[in-house]
Amino acid sequence: MNHRTRPVLAVVVPCYNEEAVLPETIRRIRQQLDRLSGQGSIAPNSYMLFVDDGSADSTWPIIAAYHERDAAVRGLKLACNVGHQHALLSGLMHAKDDADCVISIDADLQDDVEAFGDFVEAYRQGSDIVYGVRAARKEDTPFKRGTAVLFYRLMRRMGTPVIHNHADYRLMSAKALEQLACYRESNLFLRGLIPQLGLPSSIVTYDRHARFAGESKYPLRKMISFAWNGITSLSVAPIRLVMAAGLTVFAAGMLAGAYALYSHGRGAAVPGWTSMMLTAWLLGGIQLISLGIVGEYVGKVYKETKRRPPYFIEATAGASQAEFHRQRLGASAVHAEERASAEALQ
């Protein structure tokens, strides 16, 4: 069978404390899988994979209970909370070996599941990556819309390849997932990494809805942290800005020194106290900011050199046990093999 004609589709859904919305999410996704399978667009053994990112509520019991009733509902339970990006990555890596393509979507139902058909059609037409782009954000507050615009503009200015108004609602082919598996960053920013794969891609637009139930897991503090991680994970522009600031201050200092010498030669008194204090505060502030930015990059390098496994899988529902053990031990085994190879070459 041509995998582009009737692919096995997996829908990966990272979850964190989503007990209020999960039953409705499962119902709607199941409805879409049935519709697309009935149309002949996807294979009948397509499924959904829910990743419990260390939830403290009943998220995992709900996933396990639905799996008992419906084999198309599968689940991964991570040993602890590792964050949205690594939880999503664990689901993608788990699904890549038995699915022809994977759609990733959040559990809150703000992204339109009705767009699944458009994603699959774009895949069947040859796209290895299909980005879901929000056509309208009517349900977001003006503040959130404004900060979103600022975020995407800043990312582009910093040289980070991101798709405007795209989050993590996308389709990826098995080929794209295999290439993504080659990346081993600890500091993960998928919406910036995936465009770097360079595979044929397309865009599907949709209207964003209000959250069906529950609370947002991304308050302002986390949004700022996420944006900063994206910039520093994929761009060295902040360090270059530090250099530019240093050169600017140096040039200003040279001009001020020339003016002081000129005034001294003419016998004019140069007021010193105010200018000295302002200069000291300015230079001190720039130095501290510069140290902070450089320290951020040093910290990221420190994390990367440790090569710690990004996640551990505690339990599965419907996923193969071989894959379960491979993922649970895979990161450590890969790192050990890399170290052994490096030692052999020395």
Residue frames as qw, qx, qy, qz and C-alpha x, y, z in Angstrom:
[[0.000, 0.887, 0.462, 0.000, 0.00, 0.00, 0.00],
 [0.348, 0.517, -0.044, 0.781, 1.22, 3.54, -0.78],
 [0.373, -0.427, -0.563, 0.602, 1.64, 5.18, 2.61],
 [0.020, 0.106, -0.039, -0.993, 0.77, 8.54, 1.08],
 [0.353, -0.262, -0.631, -0.639, -2.57, 7.20, -0.15],
 [0.696, -0.561, -0.285, -0.346, -3.98, 5.82, 3.09],
 [0.309, 0.466, -0.638, 0.530, -1.48, 6.48, 5.88],
 [0.602, -0.487, -0.586, 0.238, -1.51, 5.21, 9.45],
 [0.014, -0.710, 0.081, -0.699, -2.09, 8.41, 11.42],
 [0.538, -0.379, -0.589, 0.469, -1.10, 8.88, 15.06],
 [0.126, -0.829, -0.096, -0.536, -2.38, 11.88, 17.01],
 [0.579, -0.072, -0.525, 0.619, 0.03, 12.78, 19.83],
 [0.297, -0.805, -0.196, -0.475, -1.45, 14.79, 22.71],
 [0.380, 0.139, -0.607, 0.684, 0.76, 15.97, 25.61],
 [0.499, -0.687, -0.397, -0.350, -1.27, 16.31, 28.82],
 [0.313, 0.100, -0.594, 0.734, -0.62, 17.95, 32.18],
 [0.103, 0.314, 0.642, -0.691, -3.47, 18.01, 34.71],
 [0.300, 0.061, -0.434, -0.847, -6.11, 17.82, 31.98],
 [0.091, 0.233, 0.951, -0.183, -8.75, 15.66, 33.72],
 [0.321, 0.530, 0.385, -0.684, -11.47, 18.26, 33.10],
 [0.470, 0.600, -0.251, -0.596, -11.08, 18.31, 29.33],
 [0.133, -0.345, 0.897, 0.240, -9.66, 14.87, 28.51],
 [0.472, 0.317, 0.814, -0.119, -12.93, 12.92, 27.96],
 [0.465, 0.794, 0.195, -0.340, -14.15, 15.52, 25.46],
 [0.077, 0.715, -0.585, -0.376, -10.74, 15.63, 23.76],
 [0.313, -0.117, 0.933, 0.134, -10.77, 11.85, 23.31],
 [0.503, 0.544, 0.630, -0.231, -14.34, 11.94, 21.97],
 [0.378, 0.841, -0.048, -0.384, -13.59, 14.63, 19.39],
 [0.001, -0.592, 0.739, 0.323, -10.34, 13.10, 18.17],
 [0.411, 0.077, 0.908, 0.006, -11.98, 9.67, 17.91],
 [0.507, 0.688, 0.402, -0.329, -14.76, 11.26, 15.88],
 [0.283, 0.805, -0.359, -0.379, -12.22, 12.71, 13.44],
 [0.187, -0.363, 0.892, 0.192, -10.33, 9.42, 13.12],
 [0.497, 0.340, 0.788, -0.130, -13.59, 7.62, 12.34],
 [0.453, 0.794, 0.141, -0.381, -14.56, 10.25, 9.78],
 [0.171, 0.733, -0.567, -0.335, -11.22, 10.18, 7.95],
 [0.301, -0.173, 0.934, 0.080, -11.03, 6.39, 8.07],
 [0.535, 0.496, 0.639, -0.243, -14.55, 6.14, 6.67],
 [0.425, 0.831, -0.081, -0.350, -13.57, 8.45, 3.80],
 [0.924, 0.239, 0.076, 0.288, -10.52, 6.30, 3.04],
 [0.185, 0.914, -0.245, 0.265, -8.12, 9.14, 3.88],
 [0.145, -0.614, 0.721, -0.288, -6.33, 7.25, 6.68],
 [0.450, 0.067, -0.890, -0.029, -5.84, 3.62, 7.65],
 [0.669, -0.536, -0.336, -0.389, -8.36, 2.04, 10.04],
 [0.792, -0.326, -0.356, 0.373, -5.60, 1.24, 12.56],
 [0.177, 0.575, -0.162, 0.782, -4.82, 4.92, 13.11],
 [0.591, -0.530, -0.553, 0.254, -4.75, 5.91, 16.75],
 [0.103, -0.883, 0.104, -0.447, -4.26, 8.63, 19.37],
 [0.720, -0.051, -0.475, 0.503, -1.39, 8.71, 21.87],
 [0.316, -0.895, -0.047, -0.312, -1.79, 10.71, 25.09],
 [0.600, 0.226, -0.485, 0.595, 1.38, 11.59, 27.02],
 [0.527, -0.812, -0.246, -0.059, 0.85, 12.23, 30.73],
 [0.420, 0.580, -0.337, 0.612, 3.56, 14.70, 31.73],
 [0.338, -0.022, -0.678, 0.652, 3.64, 13.87, 35.45],
 [0.371, -0.530, -0.250, -0.720, 0.08, 15.05, 36.16],
 [0.028, -0.120, 0.744, -0.657, -1.06, 15.32, 39.79],
 [0.630, 0.084, 0.213, -0.742, -4.75, 14.75, 38.97],
 [0.755, 0.105, 0.626, -0.163, -6.64, 11.86, 37.35],
 [0.439, 0.653, -0.394, -0.475, -5.23, 12.35, 33.85],
 [0.130, 0.354, -0.915, -0.144, -3.50, 8.95, 33.71],
 [0.352, 0.175, 0.868, -0.304, -6.39, 6.90, 35.18],
 [0.566, 0.593, 0.182, -0.543, -8.68, 8.47, 32.57],
 [0.374, 0.587, -0.615, -0.370, -6.28, 7.55, 29.74],
 [0.053, -0.194, 0.978, -0.056, -5.92, 3.99, 31.06],
 [0.467, 0.328, 0.683, -0.456, -9.70, 3.59, 31.45],
 [0.580, 0.628, -0.065, -0.515, -10.40, 4.77, 27.89],
 [0.218, 0.489, -0.808, -0.245, -7.73, 2.42, 26.55],
 [0.306, 0.015, 0.925, -0.223, -9.53, -0.52, 28.16],
 [0.540, 0.545, 0.500, -0.402, -12.63, 0.39, 26.15],
 [0.604, 0.791, 0.011, -0.094, -10.95, 1.53, 22.93],
 [0.838, -0.130, 0.219, 0.482, -7.65, 0.15, 21.60],
 [0.449, 0.680, 0.156, 0.558, -7.21, 3.30, 19.49],
 [0.277, -0.907, 0.137, -0.285, -6.57, 5.24, 22.72],
 [0.826, 0.045, -0.343, 0.445, -2.97, 4.72, 23.79],
 [0.306, -0.937, 0.049, -0.164, -0.96, 6.35, 26.53],
 [0.643, 0.248, -0.440, 0.576, 2.49, 7.07, 27.91],
 [0.504, -0.852, -0.132, -0.045, 2.98, 8.02, 31.54],
 [0.445, 0.611, -0.405, 0.515, 6.22, 9.92, 32.15],
 [0.627, -0.249, -0.593, 0.439, 7.96, 9.36, 35.48],
 [0.238, -0.593, -0.312, 0.703, 7.89, 13.07, 36.32],
 [0.316, 0.907, 0.231, -0.155, 7.01, 16.44, 34.84],
 [0.631, -0.120, 0.325, 0.694, 9.55, 17.31, 32.14],
 [0.101, 0.527, -0.094, -0.839, 7.74, 20.17, 30.42],
 [0.691, 0.543, 0.223, -0.421, 5.54, 20.43, 27.36],
 [0.447, 0.696, -0.485, -0.283, 8.31, 20.20, 24.74],
 [0.006, 0.368, -0.929, 0.043, 9.96, 17.04, 26.07],
 [0.554, 0.194, 0.707, -0.395, 6.58, 15.43, 26.74],
 [0.670, 0.622, -0.002, -0.406, 5.62, 16.10, 23.13],
 [0.286, 0.623, -0.710, -0.161, 8.98, 14.78, 21.91],
 [0.323, -0.178, 0.910, -0.191, 8.50, 11.54, 23.84],
 [0.669, 0.413, 0.493, -0.374, 5.18, 10.98, 22.09],
 [0.546, 0.721, -0.278, -0.324, 6.60, 11.79, 18.66],
 [0.100, 0.533, -0.839, -0.042, 9.53, 9.43, 19.12],
 [0.466, 0.001, 0.837, -0.286, 7.24, 6.69, 20.40],
 [0.670, 0.526, 0.370, -0.370, 4.88, 6.99, 17.42],
 [0.263, 0.711, -0.451, -0.471, 7.44, 7.34, 14.63],
 [0.119, -0.295, 0.929, 0.187, 8.06, 3.60, 14.19],
 [0.221, 0.314, 0.923, 0.021, 4.46, 2.45, 13.66],
 [0.303, 0.796, 0.385, -0.357, 2.81, 5.50, 12.05],
 [0.577, 0.441, 0.352, 0.590, 3.26, 6.99, 8.59],
 [0.090, 0.538, -0.004, 0.838, 2.49, 10.47, 9.86],
 [0.375, -0.447, -0.644, 0.495, 1.82, 12.11, 13.23],
 [0.092, -0.742, -0.186, -0.637, -0.33, 15.09, 14.17],
 [0.381, -0.186, -0.587, 0.690, 0.58, 16.83, 17.44],
 [0.253, -0.632, -0.286, -0.674, -2.08, 18.85, 19.24],
 [0.053, -0.220, 0.625, -0.747, -2.64, 20.17, 22.77],
 [0.131, -0.330, -0.928, 0.108, -5.36, 18.64, 24.93],
 [0.067, 0.377, 0.422, -0.822, -7.23, 21.90, 25.62],
 [0.371, 0.584, 0.705, 0.151, -9.19, 21.84, 22.30],
 [0.050, 0.786, -0.002, -0.616, -8.18, 25.39, 21.41],
 [0.034, 0.366, -0.704, -0.607, -6.70, 24.04, 18.18],
 [0.727, 0.247, 0.030, -0.640, -9.39, 22.94, 15.73],
 [0.519, -0.135, 0.840, 0.080, -9.53, 19.14, 15.31],
 [0.671, 0.617, 0.343, -0.225, -11.73, 19.68, 12.23],
 [0.281, 0.830, -0.409, -0.255, -8.52, 20.64, 10.42],
 [0.633, -0.292, 0.707, 0.116, -7.19, 17.06, 10.60],
 [0.745, 0.489, 0.450, 0.059, -8.55, 16.35, 7.14],
 [0.351, 0.926, -0.139, 0.013, -6.67, 19.31, 5.64],
 [0.340, -0.700, 0.624, 0.071, -3.45, 18.17, 7.32],
 [0.716, -0.015, 0.691, 0.097, -3.79, 14.65, 5.94],
 [0.649, 0.713, 0.265, 0.028, -4.65, 15.91, 2.45],
 [0.127, 0.922, -0.362, -0.039, -1.53, 18.11, 2.42],
 [0.503, -0.459, 0.728, 0.076, 0.52, 15.09, 3.49],
 [0.750, 0.298, 0.587, 0.058, -1.00, 12.97, 0.72],
 [0.496, 0.867, 0.047, 0.015, -0.05, 15.71, -1.75],
 [0.758, 0.398, -0.232, 0.461, 3.63, 15.38, -0.75],
 [0.124, -0.794, 0.306, -0.510, 4.26, 17.59, 2.29],
 [0.638, -0.010, -0.684, 0.354, 6.44, 16.05, 5.01],
 [0.189, -0.290, -0.529, 0.775, 5.58, 18.84, 7.44],
 [0.113, -0.648, -0.506, -0.558, 2.24, 20.63, 7.64],
 [0.172, -0.027, -0.457, 0.872, 2.05, 23.64, 9.96],
 [0.141, -0.737, -0.658, -0.059, -1.18, 24.64, 11.64],
 [0.217, 0.110, -0.075, 0.967, -1.37, 28.44, 11.57],
 [0.019, 0.606, 0.648, -0.460, -3.96, 30.40, 13.52],
 [0.190, 0.532, 0.458, 0.687, -6.03, 32.55, 11.19],
 [0.288, -0.700, -0.066, -0.650, -7.69, 34.38, 14.08],
 [0.403, -0.055, -0.726, 0.554, -7.06, 34.67, 17.83],
 [0.325, -0.579, -0.228, -0.712, -10.40, 36.18, 18.84],
 [0.761, -0.538, -0.359, -0.051, -10.50, 34.25, 22.12],
 [0.648, -0.069, -0.291, 0.701, -7.13, 35.64, 23.28],
 [0.205, -0.861, -0.250, 0.394, -6.89, 38.83, 25.31],
 [0.387, 0.911, -0.077, 0.122, -5.47, 41.95, 23.61],
 [0.337, -0.785, 0.520, 0.022, -2.41, 41.61, 25.84],
 [0.747, -0.129, 0.634, 0.152, -1.79, 38.02, 24.73],
 [0.684, 0.652, 0.282, 0.163, -2.30, 38.91, 21.06],
 [0.130, 0.962, -0.229, 0.072, 0.12, 41.81, 21.41],
 [0.474, -0.624, 0.618, 0.064, 2.79, 39.75, 23.15],
 [0.822, 0.182, 0.523, 0.137, 2.38, 37.01, 20.52],
 [0.534, 0.829, 0.058, 0.154, 3.05, 39.50, 17.71],
 [0.134, -0.890, 0.432, -0.065, 6.06, 40.82, 19.63],
 [0.739, -0.326, 0.585, 0.067, 7.34, 37.27, 20.19],
 [0.805, 0.392, 0.391, 0.212, 7.26, 36.28, 16.51],
 [0.337, 0.920, -0.099, 0.174, 8.82, 39.56, 15.40],
 [0.357, -0.788, 0.500, -0.039, 11.59, 39.22, 17.97],
 [0.824, -0.108, 0.541, 0.131, 12.29, 35.62, 16.97],
 [0.707, 0.623, 0.222, 0.249, 12.63, 36.60, 13.31],
 [0.070, 0.954, -0.248, 0.152, 14.86, 39.56, 14.22],
 [0.535, -0.616, 0.577, -0.005, 17.09, 37.18, 16.16],
 [0.333, 0.477, -0.743, -0.332, 17.42, 34.96, 13.10],
 [0.357, -0.018, 0.903, -0.240, 15.33, 32.09, 14.50],
 [0.285, -0.027, -0.681, -0.674, 13.23, 30.36, 11.80],
 [0.227, 0.290, 0.805, -0.464, 9.68, 30.24, 13.14],
 [0.025, -0.436, -0.702, -0.562, 6.32, 30.15, 11.36],
 [0.183, -0.167, 0.195, -0.949, 4.16, 33.14, 12.31],
 [0.667, -0.139, 0.153, -0.716, 1.17, 32.20, 14.50],
 [0.827, 0.061, -0.547, -0.115, 2.21, 28.55, 14.59],
 [0.541, -0.617, 0.474, -0.318, 2.60, 26.76, 17.91],
 [0.207, -0.321, 0.923, 0.044, 2.86, 22.95, 18.09],
 [0.726, 0.378, 0.463, -0.339, -0.18, 21.97, 16.03],
 [0.289, 0.623, -0.579, -0.440, 1.40, 20.25, 13.03],
 [0.979, 0.126, 0.137, -0.085, 1.68, 17.07, 11.01],
 [0.062, -0.701, 0.682, 0.199, 5.03, 15.37, 10.52],
 [0.874, 0.266, -0.355, -0.200, 5.81, 12.42, 8.27],
 [0.929, -0.317, 0.069, 0.177, 7.83, 9.42, 9.46],
 [0.688, 0.407, -0.037, 0.600, 10.75, 10.80, 7.43],
 [0.044, -0.779, 0.125, -0.613, 10.56, 14.13, 9.26],
 [0.747, -0.622, 0.114, -0.204, 10.42, 12.35, 12.62],
 [0.928, -0.007, -0.006, 0.373, 13.49, 10.27, 11.76],
 [0.439, 0.551, -0.104, 0.702, 15.40, 13.46, 10.99],
 [0.376, -0.768, 0.093, -0.510, 14.12, 15.13, 14.16],
 [0.916, -0.396, -0.037, 0.050, 15.43, 12.14, 16.15],
 [0.732, 0.307, -0.166, 0.585, 18.97, 13.15, 15.12],
 [0.045, -0.697, 0.198, -0.688, 18.70, 16.27, 17.29],
 [0.677, -0.295, -0.612, 0.282, 19.75, 15.62, 20.88],
 [0.025, 0.503, -0.215, 0.837, 19.39, 19.03, 22.52],
 [0.250, -0.360, -0.760, 0.480, 18.48, 19.24, 26.18],
 [0.127, 0.463, 0.208, -0.852, 17.17, 22.78, 25.59],
 [0.272, 0.320, 0.834, 0.357, 14.31, 21.95, 23.27],
 [0.290, 0.519, 0.129, -0.794, 12.34, 24.41, 21.14],
 [0.543, 0.242, 0.779, 0.201, 10.49, 22.33, 18.56],
 [0.411, 0.835, 0.352, -0.103, 8.80, 25.13, 16.65],
 [0.067, 0.884, -0.372, -0.275, 12.26, 26.50, 15.85],
 [0.424, -0.354, 0.802, 0.228, 13.97, 23.16, 15.20],
 [0.645, 0.361, 0.674, -0.018, 11.43, 21.65, 12.83],
 [0.483, 0.854, 0.023, -0.190, 11.69, 24.33, 10.08],
 [0.097, -0.743, 0.624, 0.224, 15.43, 23.58, 10.01],
 [0.720, 0.012, 0.691, 0.058, 14.73, 20.06, 8.73],
 [0.090, 0.473, -0.488, -0.728, 14.29, 21.59, 5.28],
 [0.267, 0.217, 0.924, 0.168, 11.65, 19.12, 4.11],
 [0.139, -0.354, -0.528, -0.760, 8.70, 19.94, 1.82],
 [0.044, -0.356, -0.684, 0.636, 6.12, 21.77, 3.91],
 [0.124, -0.510, -0.493, -0.695, 2.77, 23.51, 3.67],
 [0.088, -0.011, 0.479, -0.873, 0.41, 25.51, 5.87],
 [0.256, -0.538, -0.760, -0.260, -3.14, 24.87, 7.04],
 [0.094, -0.264, 0.246, -0.928, -5.00, 27.81, 8.59],
 [0.406, -0.494, -0.768, -0.046, -7.67, 27.45, 11.26],
 [0.282, -0.702, 0.027, -0.653, -9.55, 29.52, 13.83],
 [0.288, 0.113, -0.783, 0.539, -8.41, 29.18, 17.42],
 [0.530, -0.587, -0.493, -0.362, -11.15, 28.42, 19.97],
 [0.391, -0.665, 0.373, -0.515, -11.57, 29.11, 23.66],
 [0.093, 0.244, -0.935, 0.238, -10.26, 26.47, 26.05],
 [0.573, -0.314, -0.642, -0.400, -12.99, 23.86, 26.54],
 [0.726, -0.658, -0.160, -0.118, -12.29, 23.31, 30.26],
 [0.809, -0.248, -0.115, 0.521, -9.53, 23.61, 32.83],
 [0.152, -0.939, 0.077, 0.300, -6.88, 26.30, 33.18],
 [0.591, 0.743, -0.282, 0.137, -4.04, 27.46, 30.96],
 [0.878, -0.326, 0.000, 0.351, -0.68, 25.90, 31.81],
 [0.572, 0.259, 0.077, 0.774, 1.18, 28.88, 30.35],
 [0.188, -0.909, -0.255, 0.270, 0.98, 31.97, 32.58],
 [0.287, 0.945, -0.149, 0.056, 2.97, 35.08, 31.62],
 [0.406, -0.714, 0.565, 0.079, 6.07, 33.95, 33.52],
 [0.734, -0.014, 0.654, 0.184, 6.22, 30.64, 31.61],
 [0.605, 0.751, 0.250, 0.087, 5.54, 32.36, 28.29],
 [0.057, 0.940, -0.335, -0.012, 8.49, 34.71, 28.83],
 [0.545, -0.483, 0.678, 0.099, 10.72, 31.80, 29.88],
 [0.772, 0.316, 0.541, 0.108, 9.62, 29.79, 26.83],
 [0.466, 0.882, 0.031, 0.064, 10.37, 32.68, 24.47],
 [0.160, -0.852, 0.498, 0.028, 13.78, 33.30, 26.05],
 [0.691, -0.221, 0.680, 0.109, 14.64, 29.60, 25.82],
 [0.730, 0.569, 0.367, 0.092, 13.67, 29.62, 22.15],
 [0.270, 0.943, -0.190, 0.041, 15.90, 32.59, 21.38],
 [0.254, -0.741, 0.621, -0.017, 18.95, 31.35, 23.29],
 [0.790, -0.051, 0.611, 0.026, 18.57, 27.75, 22.08],
 [0.709, 0.488, 0.448, 0.242, 18.65, 28.61, 18.39],
 [0.351, 0.857, 0.048, 0.375, 20.39, 31.96, 18.05],
 [0.632, -0.231, -0.208, 0.710, 23.61, 33.68, 19.16],
 [0.124, 0.727, 0.244, 0.630, 22.12, 37.10, 18.37],
 [0.485, -0.863, -0.133, -0.054, 21.93, 38.15, 22.08],
 [0.726, -0.395, 0.134, 0.546, 25.70, 37.67, 22.45],
 [0.451, 0.357, 0.313, 0.756, 26.25, 39.72, 19.30],
 [0.162, -0.870, -0.269, -0.379, 24.03, 42.42, 20.77],
 [0.655, -0.694, -0.021, 0.297, 26.30, 42.44, 23.83],
 [0.630, -0.047, 0.262, 0.730, 29.28, 43.02, 21.55],
 [0.178, 0.649, 0.366, 0.643, 27.42, 45.78, 19.71],
 [0.401, -0.887, -0.203, -0.101, 26.53, 47.44, 23.03],
 [0.705, -0.485, 0.090, 0.509, 30.17, 47.24, 24.12],
 [0.495, 0.221, 0.327, 0.774, 31.38, 48.84, 20.89],
 [0.049, -0.808, -0.356, -0.467, 28.74, 51.57, 21.19],
 [0.543, -0.825, -0.093, 0.123, 29.75, 52.41, 24.76],
 [0.694, -0.228, 0.202, 0.652, 33.42, 52.35, 23.76],
 [0.330, 0.490, 0.354, 0.725, 32.75, 54.80, 20.91],
 [0.265, -0.883, -0.260, -0.286, 30.76, 57.07, 23.23],
 [0.681, -0.639, 0.001, 0.359, 33.61, 56.96, 25.76],
 [0.601, 0.059, 0.264, 0.752, 36.13, 57.94, 23.09],
 [0.091, 0.702, 0.333, 0.622, 33.97, 60.90, 22.05],
 [0.482, -0.856, -0.176, -0.061, 33.52, 61.99, 25.66],
 [0.726, -0.403, 0.094, 0.549, 37.28, 61.72, 26.24],
 [0.453, 0.332, 0.301, 0.771, 38.04, 63.79, 23.14],
 [0.144, -0.832, -0.291, -0.450, 35.56, 66.45, 24.29],
 [0.635, -0.742, -0.093, 0.194, 37.13, 66.54, 27.76],
 [0.668, -0.158, 0.188, 0.703, 40.63, 66.99, 26.31],
 [0.247, 0.564, 0.350, 0.706, 39.39, 69.68, 23.95],
 [0.342, -0.871, -0.241, -0.258, 37.69, 71.56, 26.79],
 [0.714, -0.569, -0.003, 0.408, 40.75, 71.20, 29.01],
 [0.577, 0.135, 0.245, 0.767, 42.94, 72.66, 26.26],
 [0.027, 0.675, 0.290, 0.678, 40.67, 75.69, 26.08],
 [0.111, 0.162, -0.533, 0.823, 40.81, 76.14, 29.82],
 [0.594, -0.316, -0.161, -0.722, 37.10, 75.44, 30.28],
 [0.337, -0.224, 0.804, -0.437, 35.96, 73.48, 33.33],
 [0.508, -0.053, -0.751, -0.419, 34.31, 70.16, 32.57],
 [0.663, -0.354, 0.293, -0.591, 31.54, 69.29, 35.07],
 [0.288, 0.336, -0.897, -0.005, 32.47, 65.85, 36.34],
 [0.329, -0.081, 0.796, -0.502, 30.24, 64.52, 39.10],
 [0.719, 0.316, 0.269, -0.557, 26.98, 64.02, 37.19],
 [0.677, 0.522, -0.439, -0.276, 28.59, 62.66, 34.04],
 [0.126, 0.408, -0.885, 0.186, 30.81, 60.34, 36.07],
 [0.463, 0.014, 0.733, -0.497, 27.91, 58.87, 38.03],
 [0.757, 0.425, 0.064, -0.492, 25.77, 58.41, 34.93],
 [0.521, 0.544, -0.644, -0.137, 28.65, 56.72, 33.14],
 [0.085, -0.294, 0.900, -0.310, 29.32, 54.40, 36.08],
 [0.620, 0.175, 0.561, -0.520, 25.67, 53.37, 36.32],
 [0.720, 0.528, -0.181, -0.413, 25.41, 52.88, 32.56],
 [0.399, 0.505, -0.765, -0.013, 28.55, 50.78, 32.30],
 [0.262, -0.188, 0.851, -0.415, 27.68, 48.79, 35.41],
 [0.718, 0.274, 0.361, -0.528, 24.24, 47.98, 34.05],
 [0.690, 0.547, -0.381, -0.283, 25.57, 46.94, 30.65],
 [0.173, 0.456, -0.861, 0.147, 28.21, 44.73, 32.26],
 [0.441, -0.038, 0.767, -0.465, 25.68, 42.97, 34.49],
 [0.772, 0.415, 0.125, -0.464, 23.28, 42.40, 31.59],
 [0.535, 0.586, -0.590, -0.147, 26.15, 41.11, 29.47],
 [0.070, -0.328, 0.902, -0.272, 27.24, 38.71, 32.22],
 [0.630, 0.143, 0.559, -0.520, 23.67, 37.48, 32.54],
 [0.763, 0.512, -0.134, -0.371, 23.34, 36.77, 28.81],
 [0.395, 0.531, -0.749, 0.029, 26.72, 35.06, 28.58],
 [0.289, -0.222, 0.827, -0.428, 25.88, 33.11, 31.75],
 [0.780, 0.250, 0.266, -0.509, 22.65, 31.90, 30.14],
 [0.735, 0.518, -0.404, -0.169, 24.59, 30.44, 27.23],
 [0.128, 0.464, -0.834, 0.271, 27.21, 28.92, 29.53],
 [0.552, -0.069, 0.644, -0.525, 24.41, 27.30, 31.53],
 [0.845, 0.369, 0.014, -0.387, 22.91, 25.82, 28.37],
 [0.530, 0.546, -0.648, 0.029, 26.30, 24.44, 27.32],
 [0.191, -0.347, 0.809, -0.435, 26.66, 22.94, 30.82],
 [0.745, 0.112, 0.433, -0.494, 23.30, 21.18, 30.50],
 [0.791, 0.494, -0.253, -0.256, 24.11, 19.88, 27.03],
 [0.315, 0.547, -0.762, 0.147, 27.47, 18.41, 28.10],
 [0.476, -0.238, 0.713, -0.457, 25.81, 16.39, 30.87],
 [0.409, 0.107, -0.780, -0.461, 23.83, 14.42, 28.25],
 [0.326, 0.045, 0.776, -0.539, 21.10, 13.53, 30.71],
 [0.056, 0.370, 0.877, 0.302, 18.09, 11.55, 29.44],
 [0.178, -0.237, -0.108, -0.949, 15.27, 14.02, 28.70],
 [0.705, -0.216, 0.091, -0.669, 12.54, 11.79, 30.15],
 [0.028, -0.116, 0.989, -0.089, 11.73, 8.36, 31.55],
 [0.612, -0.175, -0.427, -0.642, 8.56, 6.41, 30.79],
 [0.353, -0.251, 0.728, -0.531, 6.93, 4.96, 33.88],
 [0.507, 0.250, 0.802, -0.192, 4.03, 3.11, 32.26],
 [0.163, 0.115, -0.582, -0.788, 2.24, 2.59, 28.96],
 [0.580, 0.331, 0.592, -0.451, -1.30, 1.86, 27.82],
 [0.753, 0.590, 0.247, -0.152, -1.46, 0.13, 24.46],
 [0.298, 0.816, -0.484, -0.102, 2.10, 0.96, 23.39],
 [0.894, 0.171, -0.406, 0.085, 4.44, -1.94, 22.65],
 [0.735, -0.658, 0.090, 0.138, 6.52, -3.15, 25.59],
 [0.781, 0.098, 0.151, 0.598, 9.62, -3.39, 23.39],
 [0.224, 0.693, 0.110, 0.676, 9.28, 0.26, 22.47],
 [0.525, -0.825, -0.072, -0.195, 8.58, 1.06, 26.12],
 [0.806, -0.458, 0.128, 0.353, 11.86, -0.48, 27.29],
 [0.635, 0.350, 0.186, 0.663, 13.79, 0.93, 24.33],
 [0.016, 0.804, 0.084, 0.588, 12.71, 4.47, 25.17],
 [0.648, -0.758, -0.033, -0.067, 13.13, 3.99, 28.88],
 [0.755, -0.437, 0.271, 0.406, 16.76, 2.89, 28.49],
 [0.694, 0.585, 0.231, 0.350, 17.53, 4.25, 25.04],
 [0.088, 0.961, -0.143, 0.218, 18.99, 7.64, 25.96],
 [0.557, -0.687, 0.465, 0.032, 21.44, 6.17, 28.46],
 [0.852, 0.059, 0.457, 0.249, 22.41, 3.37, 26.05],
 [0.549, 0.770, 0.127, 0.300, 22.98, 5.81, 23.20],
 [0.114, -0.938, 0.286, -0.156, 25.12, 8.05, 25.37],
 [0.729, -0.457, 0.497, 0.111, 27.17, 5.07, 26.61],
 [0.812, 0.346, 0.365, 0.296, 27.73, 3.93, 23.02],
 [0.326, 0.906, -0.029, 0.268, 28.84, 7.42, 22.00],
 [0.381, -0.828, 0.408, -0.055, 31.27, 7.60, 24.91],
 [0.833, -0.169, 0.491, 0.192, 32.68, 4.16, 24.05],
 [0.694, 0.606, 0.237, 0.310, 33.17, 5.18, 20.41],
 [0.068, 0.959, -0.179, 0.210, 34.88, 8.41, 21.43],
 [0.589, -0.649, 0.481, 0.035, 37.23, 6.54, 23.76],
 [0.867, 0.126, 0.421, 0.236, 38.07, 4.01, 21.03],
 [0.537, 0.777, 0.096, 0.315, 39.10, 6.82, 18.69],
 [0.222, -0.933, 0.272, -0.081, 41.41, 8.41, 21.24]]
